[in-house]
Amino acid sequence: MVRVGVMSDSHGRVPQQVYTFFKDVDVILHAGDIGGKEVLETLRAFKKNVIAVYGNCDDKYLDEQVKGLLSFKIEDVNILMTHIGGYPKHYNAEIKPYFTQEKPDIFICGHSHILKVIYDKDYNFLLVNPGACGHQGFHQVCTLVRFEIDGKEIKNLDVLDFDKF
């Protein structure tokens, strides 16, 4: 079993809530608009296993491990992650071909600053957009998501929301 923490749109900030809410996670996934190499270094000092994609506000060369699109596996679950992805019936046209090519069980994206966890019946995957945890943007509440992957099963999904300031 792997415990997963998901965050996005930190825009240069690692909120204190990350340290408590992600205390027991095995891996942190960051869905872009990281805000700088310092954020990655801080997260990696907290948890060694950090997987991130860059967002439209990031320098795409901020870290050699950070790409614009990543496809990877945790246990038996295929994960596709990018920053600008959309949501059911409103996906980014550039990402849609990867749904049939990569066949993700979970599609993770950020950008909207709006928390969304939706099962997409058309593509047979769970969309997870963790919303935003940074100060920049129109959102009034910051959010983080965590869940467990046990083999092929995705379970115990939990959301933390907290004040932006």
C-alpha positions as CSV (number, residue, x, y, z in Angstrom):
1,M,0.0,0.0,0.0
2,V,1.2,3.5,-0.9
3,R,-0.1,6.7,0.7
4,V,-0.2,9.6,-1.8
5,G,-0.4,13.3,-1.1
6,V,-1.4,15.6,-4.0
7,M,-0.9,19.3,-4.2
8,S,-0.9,22.0,-6.9
9,D,-0.5,25.7,-7.5
10,S,1.8,26.4,-4.5
11,H,3.3,29.4,-6.3
12,G,6.4,29.5,-4.2
13,R,4.9,28.5,-0.9
14,V,4.8,25.3,1.1
15,P,2.0,25.8,3.6
16,Q,2.5,24.4,7.1
17,Q,-0.6,22.2,6.6
18,V,1.5,20.1,4.2
19,Y,3.6,18.9,7.1
20,T,0.7,17.6,9.1
21,F,-1.7,16.4,6.4
22,F,1.1,14.7,4.4
23,K,2.9,13.4,7.5
24,D,2.2,9.8,6.8
25,V,2.3,9.9,2.9
26,D,4.9,7.9,1.0
27,V,4.9,10.1,-2.1
28,I,3.9,13.7,-2.8
29,L,2.6,14.6,-6.3
30,H,2.7,18.2,-7.3
31,A,0.6,19.2,-10.3
32,G,2.4,22.3,-11.3
33,D,2.8,26.0,-10.7
34,I,5.4,25.0,-8.2
35,G,6.9,28.5,-7.9
36,G,10.6,27.7,-7.8
37,K,13.3,25.1,-7.0
38,E,13.1,26.0,-3.3
39,V,9.6,24.5,-3.1
40,L,10.9,21.2,-4.6
41,E,13.9,21.2,-2.2
42,T,11.7,21.9,0.8
43,L,9.3,19.1,-0.2
44,R,12.1,16.7,-0.9
45,A,13.7,17.4,2.5
46,F,10.3,16.5,4.0
47,K,9.6,13.5,1.8
48,K,12.2,11.9,-0.4
49,N,9.7,10.8,-3.0
50,V,8.3,13.9,-4.8
51,I,7.0,13.7,-8.4
52,A,6.1,17.0,-10.0
53,V,5.2,18.5,-13.4
54,Y,5.8,22.2,-14.2
55,G,2.9,24.6,-14.8
56,N,2.4,27.6,-16.9
57,C,3.9,29.9,-14.2
58,D,7.0,27.7,-13.8
59,D,10.3,27.7,-15.6
60,K,10.2,24.4,-17.5
61,Y,13.9,23.9,-16.7
62,L,13.6,24.3,-12.9
63,D,14.6,20.7,-12.3
64,E,15.6,17.9,-14.7
65,Q,13.1,15.5,-13.1
66,V,10.2,17.9,-13.7
67,K,8.4,17.6,-17.0
68,G,5.3,19.0,-18.5
69,L,3.5,15.6,-18.7
70,L,4.3,12.5,-16.7
71,S,2.9,9.0,-17.0
72,F,3.9,6.6,-14.2
73,K,2.6,3.7,-12.0
74,I,2.1,3.5,-8.3
75,E,1.4,-0.1,-7.3
76,D,-1.0,-1.3,-10.1
77,V,-2.5,2.1,-10.8
78,N,-1.5,4.1,-13.9
79,I,-1.3,7.8,-13.3
80,L,-1.1,10.6,-15.9
81,M,-0.2,14.0,-14.5
82,T,0.0,17.5,-16.1
83,H,-0.8,21.0,-15.1
84,I,-3.4,22.3,-17.5
85,G,-5.8,19.3,-18.0
86,G,-9.4,20.4,-17.6
87,Y,-12.2,18.3,-16.4
88,P,-14.9,15.9,-17.9
89,K,-16.3,17.3,-21.2
90,H,-13.9,20.2,-21.0
91,Y,-10.4,18.7,-21.3
92,N,-7.5,20.4,-22.8
93,A,-7.4,19.2,-26.4
94,E,-3.7,18.6,-26.3
95,I,-4.0,16.2,-23.4
96,K,-6.9,14.1,-24.7
97,P,-4.9,11.8,-27.0
98,Y,-2.9,10.7,-23.9
99,F,-6.1,9.3,-22.3
100,T,-6.4,6.6,-24.9
101,Q,-2.6,6.2,-25.4
102,E,-1.6,5.9,-21.7
103,K,-4.9,4.6,-20.3
104,P,-4.6,6.2,-16.9
105,D,-6.6,5.0,-13.8
106,I,-6.0,8.5,-12.3
107,F,-5.6,11.7,-14.1
108,I,-4.1,14.5,-12.0
109,C,-4.0,18.1,-13.0
110,G,-4.0,21.6,-11.5
111,H,-4.2,25.1,-12.9
112,S,-7.9,25.9,-12.2
113,H,-7.3,26.5,-8.4
114,I,-10.6,24.6,-8.0
115,L,-10.7,21.3,-6.2
116,K,-12.3,18.6,-8.3
117,V,-12.5,14.8,-7.7
118,I,-14.6,13.3,-10.4
119,Y,-14.9,9.8,-11.9
120,D,-15.0,10.2,-15.7
121,K,-17.1,7.4,-17.1
122,D,-16.1,8.3,-20.7
123,Y,-12.4,7.6,-20.1
124,N,-12.7,5.3,-17.1
125,F,-10.4,7.2,-14.7
126,L,-10.6,9.3,-11.6
127,L,-9.8,12.9,-12.2
128,V,-8.0,14.6,-9.2
129,N,-7.4,18.3,-9.3
130,P,-6.2,19.2,-5.7
131,G,-7.1,22.9,-6.2
132,A,-4.5,25.4,-5.0
133,C,-2.4,25.6,-1.8
134,G,-0.6,28.9,-2.5
135,H,-1.5,32.5,-1.9
136,Q,-1.7,33.6,-5.6
137,G,-5.0,33.3,-7.4
138,F,-8.7,33.9,-7.0
139,H,-9.3,30.9,-4.7
140,Q,-10.5,31.8,-1.1
141,V,-9.7,28.4,0.4
142,C,-6.5,26.3,0.0
143,T,-6.8,22.6,-0.5
144,L,-4.7,19.4,-0.4
145,V,-5.7,15.8,-1.3
146,R,-4.5,12.5,0.0
147,F,-5.4,8.9,-0.8
148,E,-4.1,5.4,-0.6
149,I,-3.3,3.0,-3.5
150,D,-3.4,-0.7,-2.6
151,G,-2.7,-2.8,-5.6
152,K,-5.3,-1.6,-8.1
153,E,-7.6,-0.1,-5.5
154,I,-7.8,3.7,-4.8
155,K,-9.2,4.3,-1.4
156,N,-9.5,6.5,1.7
157,L,-9.4,9.8,-0.3
158,D,-9.4,12.8,2.0
159,V,-9.4,16.5,1.5
160,L,-8.0,19.2,3.7
161,D,-9.2,22.8,3.2
162,F,-7.7,25.8,5.1
163,D,-7.8,29.6,4.9
164,K,-5.7,31.1,2.2
165,F,-4.0,33.6,4.6
